[in-house]
């Protein structure tokens, strides 16, 4: 597709400096731009690339507009990063959505499918499933019985949705993620570990995105819940009866043990481990590779294993770095004390 600078400015309500008829047919990073491409500058550290960039059109945040000559056509906006996201979403919509049922897809006669739904080949839709309007289900997806999927969802190839799970509107689940697998529940007996039946489900609210190769376990009794707007990276394990609130972001390789409750607007870094049966508040930031073993109050910033308040960690680390020096001083003092005693 080709667009003029004027058309792009109209989409994002930007002000043009330069030729509004400049045509772009692709996008590039500012540091490796190409002629005929569009890029954006949203951070000061990229301003130095403007003068030498080969991009034909640049979207730039107004506060970063350089007081120098620049050869490109500029589109000035309040926030270049957000404006560029708007353009990317528009472009994706213009590419169109698929619709219809491909050969090889299997439907139980009691399933109900909304309008403008796409279901790819070799997908299996079980009994009493409900699929909302506009949802896109790619090939080789399994959907268990009594599952409810909302409107305008996207399930990529290889996704598995177990029985009775509920997915809200506008959700995205990437390839090979499993929703509703059994929780890790076993009772020790004299004959070994006996499996505890996992009778609950998973409830995913609207506007949730789940990366590839994630496992979200069903509740033992009741539901594992993912709140509205939460974004989950690849390779994440969420155990049974976990309740995650709204608008959280959770980075790759994090594991959350059973029955833990997480509030709203939290940021959880990669490779974080969170024990079961604790409560994490709202607007908490947990640094990568932390191990959280206790309740966390609202607004805390945690780091370490076991995780402690971030400022406490920084103060402790100052002393930690000095431990060899302190140990040497203590050894010297002990030796001097022995020498004086021997005298």
C-alpha positions in Angstrom: 0.0 0.0 0.0 1.1 3.6 -0.7 0.1 6.7 1.3 1.0 10.4 1.0 2.2 12.4 3.9 -1.0 14.4 3.8 -3.1 11.2 4.2 -1.0 10.0 7.1 -1.2 13.4 8.8 -5.0 13.2 8.5 -5.1 9.8 10.2 -3.1 11.1 13.3 -4.1 14.8 13.2 -0.5 15.9 12.7 0.9 19.1 11.3 3.0 18.8 8.1 6.3 20.5 7.5 7.4 19.9 4.0 5.7 18.3 1.0 2.3 16.8 1.8 2.4 14.8 -1.5 5.5 12.8 -0.5 4.6 9.1 -1.0 5.6 6.3 1.4 5.3 2.6 0.8 7.0 1.1 3.9 8.3 1.7 7.4 11.9 1.6 8.8 13.7 2.3 12.0 15.1 5.9 12.0 18.6 4.7 12.3 18.4 2.5 9.2 15.8 4.3 7.2 15.1 3.8 3.5 13.9 6.2 0.8 10.1 6.0 0.4 9.8 4.8 4.0 8.1 6.3 7.1 9.7 6.4 10.6 9.2 8.2 13.9 11.2 10.0 16.6 9.7 9.8 20.1 12.8 10.0 22.2 15.6 12.6 22.4 18.3 9.9 21.8 17.1 9.4 18.2 17.1 13.1 17.2 20.7 12.9 16.0 19.6 10.4 13.3 17.3 12.8 11.6 19.9 14.7 9.6 21.3 11.6 7.9 18.1 9.5 7.8 17.1 8.4 4.3 13.4 8.1 5.3 11.1 10.3 3.2 8.6 11.1 6.0 9.2 11.3 9.8 6.6 11.5 12.5 8.1 13.5 15.4 7.0 14.6 18.9 6.6 18.4 18.9 8.9 18.8 21.9 11.7 17.1 19.9 11.4 19.1 16.7 15.1 20.1 15.9 16.1 23.6 15.2 18.1 22.6 12.2 17.6 21.9 8.5 16.2 18.5 7.7 15.5 17.1 4.3 12.5 14.9 5.1 8.9 15.8 5.3 7.9 16.0 9.0 4.6 15.3 10.6 4.5 17.0 14.0 2.3 15.5 16.7 2.1 15.6 20.5 3.4 12.0 21.0 5.1 10.3 18.0 5.1 6.9 19.6 1.3 6.8 20.2 0.7 8.2 16.8 2.8 5.6 15.2 0.8 2.9 17.1 -2.4 4.4 15.7 -1.0 4.1 12.2 0.1 0.5 12.7 -3.4 -0.5 14.0 -5.0 1.2 11.0 -2.7 -0.5 8.6 -3.6 -3.9 10.1 -7.3 -3.2 9.8 -6.9 -2.2 6.2 -5.3 -5.6 5.5 -8.7 -7.1 6.3 -9.9 -10.0 8.3 -10.6 -13.5 7.1 -14.0 -15.0 7.3 -15.6 -18.3 6.7 -14.9 -21.9 7.6 -12.0 -23.7 6.0 -12.2 -27.3 4.9 -11.2 -29.8 7.6 -12.5 -27.7 10.5 -14.8 -29.9 12.8 -17.8 -28.5 14.6 -20.1 -30.2 17.0 -23.7 -29.7 16.0 -24.5 -27.8 19.2 -21.8 -25.2 18.8 -22.9 -21.6 18.0 -20.8 -19.4 15.7 -21.4 -15.6 15.3 -21.2 -13.5 12.2 -17.9 -12.8 10.2 -16.0 -15.5 12.1 -13.0 -17.2 10.6 -12.1 -20.8 11.5 -9.0 -22.4 10.0 -8.5 -25.9 8.7 -8.2 -28.8 11.3 -9.6 -26.7 14.1 -11.9 -28.7 16.5 -14.9 -27.0 18.0 -16.6 -29.1 20.7 -20.1 -29.3 22.0 -22.0 -26.2 23.2 -19.2 -23.8 22.3 -20.1 -20.2 21.6 -17.9 -18.0 19.4 -18.6 -14.3 19.1 -18.9 -12.1 16.0 -15.7 -11.3 14.2 -13.4 -13.7 16.0 -10.5 -15.2 14.1 -9.5 -18.8 14.9 -6.5 -20.1 13.0 -5.8 -23.7 11.9 -5.2 -26.5 14.4 -6.9 -24.9 17.4 -8.7 -27.1 19.9 -11.8 -25.7 21.8 -13.3 -27.8 24.5 -16.9 -28.2 25.4 -18.9 -25.4 26.9 -16.2 -22.8 26.1 -17.4 -19.2 25.5 -15.3 -16.9 23.3 -16.2 -13.3 22.9 -16.2 -10.9 19.9 -13.2 -9.9 17.8 -10.8 -12.4 19.4 -7.8 -13.9 17.7 -6.6 -17.4 18.5 -3.5 -18.4 16.6 -2.5 -21.8 15.4 -2.0 -24.5 18.1 -3.9 -22.8 20.9 -5.7 -25.2 23.2 -8.8 -24.1 25.2 -10.0 -26.7 27.7 -13.6 -27.3 28.8 -15.7 -24.6 30.4 -13.2 -21.7 30.0 -14.5 -18.2 29.2 -12.7 -15.7 27.0 -14.0 -12.1 26.8 -14.0 -9.7 23.8 -11.0 -8.5 21.9 -8.6 -11.0 23.3 -5.5 -12.3 21.6 -3.9 -15.7 22.4 -0.7 -16.7 20.6 0.4 -20.0 19.3 0.7 -23.1 21.5 -0.7 -21.5 24.6 -2.9 -23.7 26.8 -5.8 -22.2 28.7 -7.5 -24.4 31.4 -5.0 -27.2 31.9 -5.1 -29.0 35.2 -3.6 -27.2 38.2 -0.7 -28.9 40.0 -2.7 -30.5 42.8 -1.7 -33.7 44.4 -2.3 -35.2 47.9 0.4 -37.2 49.5 -0.7 -40.6 50.8 1.0 -43.8 52.0 0.8 -45.1 48.4 2.2 -41.9 46.7 0.8 -38.7 45.4 -2.9 -38.9 44.5 -4.3 -36.4 41.9 -6.8 -33.9 43.2 -9.5 -33.3 40.5 -9.4 -29.8 39.0 -13.0 -28.9 38.6 -12.9 -25.2 38.0 -12.1 -23.1 34.9 -10.2 -20.1 33.6 -12.0 -16.7 33.0 -10.2 -14.2 30.8 -11.7 -10.7 30.7 -11.8 -8.3 27.7 -8.7 -6.9 25.9 -6.3 -9.5 27.4 -3.3 -10.6 25.3 -1.5 -13.9 26.0 1.8 -14.7 24.4 3.0 -18.0 22.9 3.7 -21.1 24.9 1.9 -20.0 28.1 0.0 -22.2 30.5 -2.9 -20.9 32.5 -4.3 -23.6 34.8 -7.9 -24.0 35.7 -9.0 -23.6 39.3 -9.3 -26.6 41.6 -12.7 -25.3 42.5 -13.8 -21.9 41.1 -11.9 -19.9 38.5 -8.4 -18.7 37.6 -9.0 -15.1 36.6 -7.1 -12.8 34.3 -8.4 -9.2 34.5 -9.3 -6.7 31.8 -6.5 -5.3 29.7 -3.7 -7.5 31.2 -0.9 -8.3 28.9 1.0 -11.6 29.3 4.3 -12.3 27.6 5.6 -15.6 26.2 6.5 -18.6 28.3 4.6 -17.8 31.5 3.0 -20.2 34.0 -0.1 -19.1 35.9 -1.2 -21.7 38.4 -4.7 -22.7 39.7 -6.9 -20.2 41.4 -4.6 -17.2 40.7 -6.5 -14.0 40.4 -4.8 -11.2 38.3 -6.5 -7.8 38.2 -6.7 -5.2 35.4 -4.0 -3.7 33.2 -1.0 -5.7 34.5 2.0 -6.4 32.3 3.9 -9.6 33.0 7.2 -10.4 31.2 8.5 -13.7 29.9 9.3 -16.7 32.0 7.5 -15.6 35.1 5.8 -18.2 37.3 2.9 -17.5 39.6 2.0 -20.2 42.1 -1.5 -21.1 43.1 -4.1 -18.9 44.8 -2.0 -15.8 44.7 -3.9 -12.5 44.1 -2.4 -9.7 42.1 -4.0 -6.2 41.9 -4.2 -3.7 39.1 -1.6 -1.8 37.0 1.4 -3.8 38.2 4.6 -4.3 36.2 6.3 -7.7 36.6 9.7 -8.3 35.0 11.0 -11.4 33.3 11.9 -14.6 35.2 10.1 -13.5 38.4 8.9 -16.2 40.7 5.9 -15.6 42.9 4.9 -18.0 45.7 1.3 -19.1 46.3 -1.3 -17.8 48.7 0.1 -14.2 48.9 -1.4 -10.8 47.9 0.3 -8.3 45.6 -1.3 -4.8 45.7 -1.7 -2.2 43.0 0.9 -0.3 40.9 3.7 -2.6 42.2 6.9 -2.9 40.1 8.8 -6.2 40.5 12.3 -6.2 38.9 13.4 -9.1 36.7 14.6 -12.3 38.4 13.0 -11.4 41.7 11.6 -14.1 44.0 8.5 -12.8 45.8 7.7 -14.7 49.0 5.5 -12.3 51.0 2.6 -9.9 50.6 3.4 -6.7 48.7 1.7 -3.4 49.5 0.5 -0.9 46.9 3.1 1.1 45.1 6.1 -1.0 46.2 9.1 -1.6 44.0 10.7 -5.0 44.7 14.0 -6.6 43.8 16.1 -9.6 44.8 15.4 -13.2 45.9 13.8 -13.2 48.3 12.5 -9.9 47.0 12.7 -6.8 49.3 11.8 -3.2 48.7 14.0 -1.8 45.9 15.4 1.1 48.0 16.3 -1.3 50.8 18.0 -3.5 48.3 20.1 -0.6 47.0 21.2 0.4 50.5 22.0 -3.2 51.3 24.0 -3.6 48.1 26.3 -0.8 49.0 27.3 -2.7 52.1 27.4 -6.0 50.2 30.0 -4.7 47.9 32.1 -3.8 50.9 31.9 -7.2 52.6 35.4 -8.4 51.5 37.0 -5.1 52.8 35.0 -5.4 56.0 35.9 -9.0 56.5 39.6 -8.1 56.0 39.4 -5.3 58.6 37.7 -7.7 61.1 40.4 -10.3 60.6 43.1 -7.7 61.1 41.4 -6.5 64.3 41.1 -10.1 65.6 44.8 -10.7 64.8 45.8 -7.5 66.6 43.7 -8.4 69.6 45.4 -11.9 69.8 48.8 -10.4 69.4 48.1 -7.9 72.3 46.8 -10.7 74.4 49.9 -12.8 73.8 52.1 -9.9 74.9 
